[in-house]
Amino acid sequence: MTTLNPAEFRTKALADRAGYSVQQIRNLERDGVLPPAVRSSNGYRTYREPHLQSALAYRALAAGIGPVAAKSIMVAVHRRPAAEVLASLDAAHAGLDRERAELRLARAAVAAITVEPLEDVRPSDSMSVSELATALGVRSSTLRHWDAERLVVPDRISPGGTRRYTPAQVRDARIVHQLRAAGYRIETLRAVLPELPSGRRLTEVEAALAVREDSITARSRALHTASAHLSTLLPTS
């Protein structure tokens, strides 16, 4: 029986240290997440520290950005220049930063809809579909979709005629826009939106946004963990 030095592992030992099954380790090697194992004359696989670091990096990346994107980055680690790998990591962190920004906007929008006064409303304060789309930075088709889903329904000047959004409807469209960007599904918003001005569902919305913040924080931590493992695999220059 071949004796391994302390820096070498058989498949079972690597699987135990990385938190995977033996078959998962074989699959990760097959998919290029791990570099090829060294094969002994009798066909046994031998793994070393880079294999362990690759498995741990993939685990953390999958928690941070999902298994598909994680696999793409790990394949690049072993086949592409380091600059490309680092660019992918930068993009992943930037994506989380965008989610944080959207979350801040959603919280501000939720707060605004509960306190924004709508007294002294005048017909001239209303907006057309194109005007509101421009103000929100969305396509007119998006507003029509919200209308069809009975989410934000504008007034009609005449049956089948031009649609106009009242100030209250403009406010609702703004909150829908921000909450959609923060990940809310249309069916959820359809149930929650009518209750927001009275504050009756505000606690529920705030709780959901807090859960989303926790998710972003966990994924951010996972990316930082992945970066630590990747730093042992990438060349320093």
C-alpha positions in Angstrom: 0.0 0.0 0.0 1.4 3.4 -1.0 2.0 5.8 1.9 1.0 9.4 1.2 2.9 12.4 2.6 0.9 14.8 4.8 0.2 17.2 1.9 -1.5 14.5 -0.2 -5.1 13.1 0.1 -7.0 10.2 -1.3 -10.5 11.0 -2.6 -12.3 10.2 0.7 -9.9 12.3 2.7 -10.4 15.3 0.4 -14.1 14.8 0.5 -14.2 14.8 4.3 -12.0 17.9 4.6 -14.0 19.8 1.9 -17.5 18.8 3.1 -18.4 16.8 0.0 -19.2 13.2 -0.8 -16.7 11.1 -2.8 -18.9 11.3 -5.8 -19.2 15.0 -5.6 -15.4 15.4 -5.6 -15.2 13.2 -8.7 -17.9 15.3 -10.3 -16.1 18.6 -9.5 -12.9 17.2 -11.0 -14.8 16.1 -14.1 -16.3 19.5 -14.5 -13.0 21.4 -14.1 -13.8 22.9 -10.7 -10.8 21.0 -9.4 -7.6 20.5 -11.3 -6.9 17.0 -12.5 -5.8 14.6 -9.8 -2.5 12.8 -10.0 -3.0 9.2 -10.9 -0.9 6.4 -9.4 0.2 3.4 -11.3 -2.7 1.4 -9.8 -5.2 4.1 -10.8 -5.8 5.8 -7.5 -6.3 9.5 -7.4 -4.0 11.7 -5.3 -5.0 15.2 -4.4 -3.0 18.0 -2.9 -3.5 21.4 -1.2 -4.6 23.2 -4.5 -7.4 20.6 -4.8 -8.6 21.3 -1.3 -8.5 25.0 -1.7 -10.4 24.7 -5.0 -13.1 22.7 -3.4 -13.4 25.1 -0.5 -13.4 28.1 -2.9 -16.2 26.5 -5.0 -18.3 25.8 -1.9 -18.0 29.5 -0.8 -18.6 30.8 -4.3 -21.7 28.7 -4.7 -23.1 30.1 -1.5 -22.4 33.6 -2.7 -23.3 33.6 -6.4 -24.9 30.2 -7.1 -23.3 27.0 -8.4 -23.4 27.8 -12.1 -21.5 31.1 -11.8 -19.2 29.5 -9.2 -18.3 26.7 -11.6 -17.6 29.2 -14.3 -15.2 31.1 -12.1 -13.4 27.9 -10.8 -12.9 26.6 -14.4 -11.4 30.0 -15.2 -9.1 29.8 -12.2 -7.4 26.7 -13.7 -7.5 27.7 -17.4 -7.7 31.5 -17.8 -5.4 34.4 -16.8 -5.8 35.7 -13.2 -7.1 39.0 -14.4 -10.2 37.4 -15.8 -10.9 35.6 -12.6 -10.5 38.8 -10.5 -12.8 40.6 -12.9 -15.5 38.0 -12.4 -15.1 38.4 -8.6 -15.3 42.2 -8.9 -18.5 41.8 -10.9 -20.0 39.5 -8.2 -19.2 42.0 -5.5 -20.6 44.8 -7.7 -23.8 42.8 -8.1 -24.2 42.6 -4.3 -23.6 46.3 -4.0 -26.4 47.0 -6.5 -28.7 44.8 -4.4 -27.8 46.7 -1.3 -28.6 50.0 -3.1 -31.9 48.6 -4.4 -32.7 47.5 -0.8 -32.1 51.0 0.5 -34.3 52.5 -2.2 -37.0 50.0 -1.4 -37.0 50.8 2.3 -37.1 54.5 1.5 -40.0 53.9 -0.8 -41.9 51.9 1.7 -41.4 54.7 4.3 -42.4 57.4 1.8 -45.7 55.8 0.8 -46.9 55.7 4.4 -46.3 59.4 5.0 -46.6 61.2 1.7 -49.5 63.6 1.8 -51.9 63.8 -1.2 -54.0 66.7 -0.2 -55.0 69.4 -2.7 -54.7 67.1 -5.7 -55.3 68.8 -9.0 -56.0 67.3 -12.4 -52.8 68.9 -13.7 -50.7 66.8 -11.3 -51.6 63.6 -13.2 -49.1 62.0 -15.6 -49.4 60.1 -18.9 -48.0 56.6 -19.4 -45.0 58.0 -21.3 -44.4 60.7 -18.7 -44.4 58.3 -15.8 -42.3 55.8 -17.6 -39.7 58.5 -18.2 -39.8 59.6 -14.6 -39.3 56.1 -13.3 -36.7 55.1 -16.0 -38.8 52.1 -17.2 -40.4 51.2 -20.5 -44.0 52.1 -21.1 -44.7 48.4 -21.6 -43.7 47.9 -18.0 -46.4 50.2 -16.8 -48.9 48.5 -19.1 -47.9 45.2 -17.6 -48.5 46.5 -14.1 -51.9 47.7 -15.4 -52.8 44.3 -16.8 -51.7 42.6 -13.6 -54.0 45.1 -11.6 -51.0 46.3 -9.7 -51.1 50.0 -10.6 -54.2 50.8 -12.6 -54.4 54.4 -14.1 -57.6 56.3 -14.8 -59.0 56.4 -18.3 -60.1 59.8 -19.6 -62.7 58.0 -21.6 -63.6 54.3 -22.1 -60.8 52.8 -24.0 -59.1 56.2 -24.1 -55.8 57.7 -22.9 -54.6 56.6 -19.5 -53.6 59.1 -16.9 -52.0 58.4 -13.5 -53.2 60.4 -10.5 -50.7 61.5 -7.9 -51.7 58.6 -5.7 -51.2 56.2 -8.6 -47.8 57.8 -9.4 -46.8 57.2 -5.8 -47.9 53.6 -6.0 -45.9 53.1 -9.2 -42.8 54.5 -7.6 -43.1 52.0 -4.7 -43.8 49.1 -7.0 -40.8 50.1 -9.1 -38.4 50.1 -6.1 -39.9 46.9 -4.5 -39.7 45.0 -7.8 -36.0 46.0 -8.1 -35.6 44.6 -4.5 -37.0 41.3 -5.6 -40.7 41.4 -4.7 -42.9 39.3 -6.9 -46.0 40.9 -8.5 -48.5 38.6 -6.7 -47.0 39.6 -3.4 -47.1 43.3 -4.2 -50.7 43.0 -5.4 -51.6 41.8 -1.9 -49.4 44.2 0.0 -49.7 47.5 -1.9 -53.3 48.4 -1.0 -52.4 48.1 2.7 -49.3 50.1 2.8 -50.8 53.6 3.1 -52.5 52.6 6.4 -49.4 50.8 7.6 -51.3 47.6 8.3 -48.8 45.5 6.2 -45.7 47.7 6.8 -44.3 45.3 9.4 -44.6 42.4 7.0 -42.8 44.3 4.2 -40.1 45.5 6.5 -39.5 41.9 7.8 -39.2 40.6 4.2 -36.7 43.3 3.4 -34.7 42.4 6.6 -34.6 38.8 5.4 -33.3 40.0 2.0 -30.6 42.1 3.8 -29.5 39.0 5.8 -29.3 37.1 2.5 -27.1 39.8 0.9 -24.9 39.8 4.0 -24.5 36.0 4.0 -23.6 36.0 0.3 -21.1 38.8 0.8 -19.4 36.9 3.6 -19.3 33.8 1.4 -17.6 35.8 -1.4 -15.0 37.0 1.0 -14.3 33.5 2.2 -14.0 32.4 -1.4 -11.5 35.1 -2.1 -9.3 33.9 0.7 -9.2 30.4 -0.8 -8.7 31.7 -4.3 -5.8 33.9 -3.2 -3.8 30.6 -2.6 -4.6 29.5 -6.2 -3.9 32.6 -8.2 -0.5 33.8 -9.2 0.6 37.0 -7.3 1.9 38.7 -10.5 
